[in-house]
Amino acid sequence: DAVERAACREFLDLQRDAVDELPALITVAPLVPDRLQDDYLDRLPDEEFLFGPSSWTSVRGAWGNWYNHTRERDPHRGPATLSPERVGDGRVSGVVVLREGASGASLFVRARASGDLVSGVEVRVDAAAGEVLVLEHPLTDGPVVERARVGVDVAAEQPIALAVDLAGASLTVTWNGAPVVRDCAVATTVPGRVGLSARGGRVDWTSLAVTSDGVSRAVEGDPPGDPDARALQGLCRAILNLNEFVYVD
């Protein structure tokens, strides 16, 4: 009736306004467990190891420690996704939230895809250990080199303002406005891409950007979609949730 139609129109207007006000969100999350069957692992496309923006480049990472026809994700070189945005000298910054169950989040700078692996510099948030690490990934299959490790307070569902400043062979990590790693020496100095990874669960990023020469560029994920279509989807979900039982006469 007219009252129901008016309620639906009001709901659609509220949903449309909410979509318009949403911050640009980039979500990354593991799509597979840490150990996989050999034949399944070999058939799986790279983009099905880690959920991320569909326009980014997916890397499956290294898998080894063979046991009973299964392989395990390398704890240092797991799946990752690389954006088209590049950085040489400058700042990469954003706000990251580790959702319940996430054990770690990584921000890659000066990175590139090298076969199944990522080379470049990784700033890793280890929630289980309460640490931030700076790791350097070589172009070859050589070992990952730890450049720095510091203790920090990491809590699930709490936003962390993370920034990485790059100047030649020097790197500084800022955590919620305070430098926690200062002038860390890195060997990777050539420009490369910005990338992300997650371990254990979902990780959300907002306000992810690259700033160089005084110009800031947003690191973009997938577009949020048409507000009208998303509002209609919200209305459909609400109606379906209201109708928990279907009666057949």
C-alpha positions as CSV (number, residue, x, y, z in Angstrom):
1,D,0.0,0.0,0.0
2,A,1.0,3.7,0.1
3,V,2.6,3.5,3.5
4,E,4.8,0.5,2.5
5,R,5.8,2.2,-0.7
6,A,6.7,5.4,1.2
7,A,8.8,3.4,3.7
8,C,10.6,1.7,0.9
9,R,11.4,5.0,-0.8
10,E,12.7,6.5,2.4
11,F,14.9,3.4,3.0
12,L,16.3,3.7,-0.6
13,D,17.1,7.4,0.0
14,L,18.9,6.6,3.3
15,Q,20.9,3.8,1.6
16,R,21.8,5.9,-1.3
17,D,23.1,8.7,0.9
18,A,25.0,6.1,3.0
19,V,26.8,4.7,-0.1
20,D,27.7,8.2,-1.3
21,E,29.4,8.9,2.1
22,L,31.3,5.6,2.3
23,P,35.1,6.0,2.4
24,A,37.1,4.4,-0.4
25,L,37.8,1.0,1.1
26,I,40.4,-1.6,0.0
27,T,39.9,-5.0,1.5
28,V,42.4,-7.9,1.4
29,A,41.9,-11.3,2.9
30,P,43.2,-14.8,2.5
31,L,41.0,-17.1,0.3
32,V,42.8,-20.4,1.1
33,P,44.3,-22.1,4.2
34,D,48.0,-22.2,4.9
35,R,48.3,-25.8,3.5
36,L,46.9,-27.0,0.2
37,Q,46.8,-30.3,-1.7
38,D,49.4,-30.4,-4.5
39,D,47.0,-30.9,-7.5
40,Y,44.6,-28.3,-6.2
41,L,47.4,-25.8,-5.6
42,D,48.8,-26.2,-9.1
43,R,45.4,-25.6,-10.7
44,L,44.4,-22.6,-8.6
45,P,44.6,-19.2,-10.4
46,D,46.8,-16.6,-8.8
47,E,43.8,-14.3,-8.0
48,E,42.2,-17.0,-5.9
49,F,44.8,-17.1,-3.2
50,L,44.1,-13.6,-1.8
51,F,41.0,-11.5,-2.1
52,G,41.8,-8.0,-3.3
53,P,41.0,-5.4,-6.0
54,S,40.2,-7.1,-9.3
55,S,42.3,-4.6,-11.2
56,W,45.5,-5.3,-9.2
57,T,48.2,-7.9,-10.0
58,S,47.9,-11.1,-7.9
59,V,50.9,-13.1,-6.8
60,R,50.5,-16.6,-5.2
61,G,53.7,-16.6,-3.2
62,A,56.0,-19.5,-2.3
63,W,54.6,-22.8,-1.2
64,G,56.8,-25.6,0.2
65,N,57.4,-27.8,3.2
66,W,56.0,-30.7,1.3
67,Y,54.1,-33.4,3.3
68,N,51.7,-36.1,2.2
69,H,50.9,-34.5,-1.2
70,T,50.4,-31.1,0.4
71,R,52.4,-27.9,0.5
72,E,52.5,-25.1,3.0
73,R,52.5,-21.3,2.5
74,D,55.9,-19.8,3.1
75,P,55.5,-17.6,6.2
76,H,57.8,-15.0,4.7
77,R,56.7,-15.0,1.0
78,G,52.9,-15.5,1.0
79,P,50.2,-14.3,-1.5
80,A,50.1,-10.6,-2.2
81,T,48.4,-8.1,-4.6
82,L,50.1,-5.2,-6.3
83,S,48.4,-1.9,-7.3
84,P,49.2,0.0,-10.5
85,E,50.4,2.9,-8.4
86,R,54.2,3.3,-8.1
87,V,56.5,4.9,-5.6
88,G,60.2,5.8,-5.6
89,D,61.1,8.5,-3.1
90,G,58.1,9.9,-1.2
91,R,55.5,8.7,1.3
92,V,53.0,5.9,1.3
93,S,50.3,6.3,3.9
94,G,46.9,4.9,4.9
95,V,44.7,3.7,7.7
96,V,44.6,0.0,8.3
97,V,42.2,-2.1,10.4
98,L,42.9,-5.7,11.2
99,R,39.6,-7.4,11.6
100,E,38.9,-10.2,14.2
101,G,41.0,-13.2,13.3
102,A,43.6,-11.4,11.2
103,S,47.1,-12.2,12.4
104,G,49.0,-9.8,10.1
105,A,48.9,-7.1,7.5
106,S,51.6,-6.0,5.0
107,L,52.3,-2.9,3.0
108,F,54.7,-3.3,0.1
109,V,56.6,-0.4,-1.4
110,R,59.0,-0.3,-4.4
111,A,57.6,-3.7,-5.2
112,R,57.3,-5.8,-8.4
113,A,56.0,-9.2,-9.3
114,S,58.8,-11.6,-9.9
115,G,57.1,-14.8,-11.1
116,D,55.1,-16.2,-8.2
117,L,56.9,-13.8,-5.7
118,V,57.1,-10.2,-4.8
119,S,60.4,-8.3,-4.6
120,G,60.8,-5.0,-2.9
121,V,60.3,-3.7,0.7
122,E,57.6,-5.0,3.0
123,V,56.4,-3.3,6.1
124,R,54.6,-6.0,8.1
125,V,52.3,-5.6,11.0
126,D,52.5,-8.8,13.1
127,A,49.4,-8.8,15.4
128,A,50.3,-12.0,17.2
129,A,53.8,-10.7,18.2
130,G,52.8,-7.1,18.6
131,E,55.6,-5.9,16.2
132,V,56.3,-4.0,13.0
133,L,58.9,-5.5,10.8
134,V,60.7,-4.1,7.8
135,L,61.6,-6.9,5.4
136,E,63.4,-6.9,2.1
137,H,62.5,-9.3,-0.7
138,P,65.2,-10.0,-3.3
139,L,64.6,-10.3,-7.0
140,T,65.8,-13.9,-6.9
141,D,64.8,-16.9,-4.7
142,G,67.2,-15.8,-2.0
143,P,66.2,-15.3,1.6
144,V,64.0,-12.5,2.9
145,V,66.2,-10.0,4.8
146,E,65.0,-8.5,8.1
147,R,66.0,-4.8,8.3
148,A,64.1,-3.8,11.4
149,R,61.8,-5.1,14.1
150,V,60.0,-3.0,16.8
151,G,57.3,-3.6,19.3
152,V,53.9,-1.8,18.9
153,D,50.4,-2.1,20.3
154,V,48.2,-3.9,17.8
155,A,44.5,-4.5,18.6
156,A,41.8,-6.0,16.4
157,E,39.2,-3.6,15.0
158,Q,41.3,-0.6,15.9
159,P,42.4,1.8,13.1
160,I,46.2,2.3,12.7
161,A,47.5,5.3,10.8
162,L,50.6,3.8,9.1
163,A,53.1,5.8,6.9
164,V,56.3,4.8,5.2
165,D,58.7,7.5,4.1
166,L,61.3,6.7,1.5
167,A,64.4,8.7,0.6
168,G,67.0,6.8,-1.4
169,A,68.3,4.0,0.8
170,S,66.6,5.3,3.9
171,L,63.1,4.3,5.2
172,T,61.1,5.5,8.1
173,V,57.9,4.0,9.5
174,T,55.4,6.2,11.4
175,W,52.7,4.5,13.6
176,N,49.7,6.7,14.6
177,G,51.8,9.8,14.1
178,A,55.0,8.6,15.9
179,P,58.1,7.3,14.2
180,V,58.8,3.8,15.3
181,V,61.5,2.9,12.7
182,R,63.9,5.7,11.8
183,D,66.3,5.8,8.9
184,C,66.3,2.1,8.2
185,A,68.8,1.2,5.5
186,V,67.3,-0.7,2.5
187,A,68.9,-2.0,-0.7
188,T,65.9,-1.6,-2.9
189,T,66.0,2.0,-4.2
190,V,64.4,1.8,-7.7
191,P,60.8,2.8,-8.0
192,G,58.2,0.0,-7.8
193,R,54.6,-0.6,-7.1
194,V,52.5,-0.4,-3.9
195,G,51.0,-3.7,-2.7
196,L,49.2,-5.3,0.2
197,S,48.8,-8.6,1.9
198,A,46.9,-10.2,4.8
199,R,47.3,-13.2,7.0
200,G,44.7,-15.0,9.1
201,G,41.7,-12.9,8.2
202,R,40.4,-9.7,6.6
203,V,42.3,-6.4,6.6
204,D,40.7,-3.1,5.5
205,W,42.6,0.0,4.3
206,T,41.3,3.5,3.8
207,S,42.9,6.7,2.7
208,L,45.8,4.8,1.0
209,A,47.9,7.3,-0.9
210,V,51.3,8.0,-2.4
211,T,52.8,11.4,-1.9
212,S,55.8,12.6,-3.9
213,D,57.1,16.0,-4.9
214,G,54.3,17.6,-3.0
215,V,51.6,15.7,-5.0
216,S,49.3,13.1,-3.4
217,R,47.8,10.3,-5.5
218,A,45.1,7.9,-4.1
219,V,45.8,4.2,-4.4
220,E,42.5,3.0,-5.7
221,G,40.8,-0.3,-5.4
222,D,37.6,-1.4,-7.2
223,P,34.9,1.3,-7.7
224,P,32.2,1.2,-5.1
225,G,29.4,0.6,-7.7
226,D,26.3,2.5,-8.6
227,P,24.6,4.0,-5.5
228,D,21.1,3.3,-6.9
229,A,21.9,-0.4,-7.5
230,R,23.5,-0.8,-4.1
231,A,20.6,0.9,-2.4
232,L,18.2,-1.5,-4.1
233,Q,20.3,-4.4,-3.1
234,G,20.1,-3.2,0.5
235,L,16.3,-3.0,0.3
236,C,16.1,-6.5,-1.2
237,R,18.2,-7.9,1.7
238,A,16.0,-6.1,4.2
239,I,12.8,-7.5,2.7
240,L,14.3,-11.0,2.6
241,N,15.4,-10.8,6.2
242,L,11.9,-9.7,7.3
243,N,10.4,-12.8,5.6
244,E,12.0,-15.6,7.5
245,F,9.2,-18.1,6.7
246,V,7.3,-18.8,3.5
247,Y,3.9,-20.2,4.0
248,V,2.3,-22.3,1.2
249,D,-1.4,-22.6,1.2
